[in-house]
């Protein structure tokens, strides 16, 4: 009964049928349920000796070091000696002056405090835009039609990439068409994917030549590149303030393998992207939890050090304005954040998937239905809701073991896995065209995902399947609109968003064309056409009244010839209007 995946494969490597060995796989799944990692949920737990703040004005450090003085107003609120440090979460160096500037900090106390009372006192100083608890999160994981089938030994187990119907409970072609997609794009070593997780086993053979290296830094016990981090050659351990972000329980390694394991190397598994670099940002400590401050700092680090994609594996219950600031910083720097929608089987909103500028991902099974039971054990299912973007495979996924270079016997499940497939695809889309923006990539995912993938999936957007299950081949084959497209997406503006009484959208039309702009509700139901007429080249703007709309999320669908793309708008109404 206690057989590894390798033993099962070797017993039947010529006529491989996973179904024959499902009883053994069930045993293995039960033994490895720690890798389910379905949610990291704060549930209002926060540190009693830490608090997050954002000043209205930036603070200036001591010269040539990211060390900041604690303002006198703050010291007076606290018992003498009670503050141990005020650590910056996003210090930026002015190279001319030699001083760092920062407005976002974590204040660490020497002893437990009444954090909510401290929050109120700090806000009364009028120094701060936000003051928030430092929440604690834990993990439950302790046009070329060429087809490429990689020679990785365990590739037949990777049903999510290529499903021939032989995997347990699988239906042929319920996959993301990765073998077809590799005929178009296999990645670019200049594209960096930041993985914010438990760390990565960066010396694993599957990551040979793939770990991002900070070439401006050397191991010298000094901050050579003046980014505020000493010896961050191979990424950073935000939990321990160290340049050695080693994996503490395996999830980061597993996720990195899905995104970027070396392909076609006759061993192990194949990642989605065979050439990108992976930036190792560890936020978990040895006890298996992280603070929001570490997470926020890691987002800024990824953006400032060149990542174009950030994979975040957790669905968290507590909203934070400081996290929104970090997410918007990523968006404004053209970085795509991908995150799971959660696994409670409900439409409860988790973060950061709920935030506007993240790609929210749900999980599908081997038969293309939304996951309603992970690893055949009841109690958890893929979440759903109006903020869901796309689906990707997320059940019975095999991957890399962080405790061994030669063992490939881990099976995992959850929307965090689905997220990794989407991150890998986003990396390929950027490799294909590095000028692509967040909005263009989001639109490609929306318009090329496979819709109506089963009998319960209706046409168009719906809250259970979003815009559909991703299809890597269609995404890479279709790509974003060309540079001579009818509508310039980067010049399309929708404001205000959220909208109260009305919103305006303005656009630049590059050539004469017939344009239709339609609006749909969060169930994918047609509400009406805003515009449907012939346009000449020029700039246009339209005001849209929302008085008759209910509060909620809506989608604007733009169609101009063969071009189709979608934008989100949130409508808010007063209670009397609902």
Buried (B, 14 or more C-beta within 10 A) or exposed (E): EEBBBBEBBEEEEEEBEBEBBBEBBBEBBEEBBBBBBBBBBBEEBBBBBBBBBBBEEEBBBEEEBBBBEBBEEBBEBBEEEEBEBBBBBBBBBEEEEEBBBBBBBBBBBEEEBEBEEBBEBBBEBEBBBBBBBBBBBBBBBEEEEEBBBBEBBBBBBBBBBBBEEBBBBBBEEBBBBBBBBBBBBBBBEEBBBBBBBBBBBBEBBBBEEBBBEBEEBEEEEEBBBBBBBBBBBBBBBBBBEBBBBBBBBBBBBBBBBBBBBBBBBEBBBBBBBBBBBBBBBBBBBEEBBBBBBBBBBBBBBBBBBBBBBBBBBBBBBBBBEBBBBBBEBBBEBBBBBBBBBBBBBEBBBBBBBBBBBBBBBBBBBBBBBBBEBBBBEEEBBBBBBBBBBBBBBBBBBBBBBBEEBEBBBBBBBBBBBBBBBBBBBBBBBBBBBEEBBBBBBBBBBBBBBBBBBBEEBBEBBBBBBBBBBBBBBBBBBBBBBEEEBBBBBEEBEBEEBEBBEEBEBEBBBBEEBEBBBBBBBBBBEEEEEBBEEEBEEEEEEEEBEBEEBEBBBBBBBBBBEEBBBBBBBBBBBEEEBE
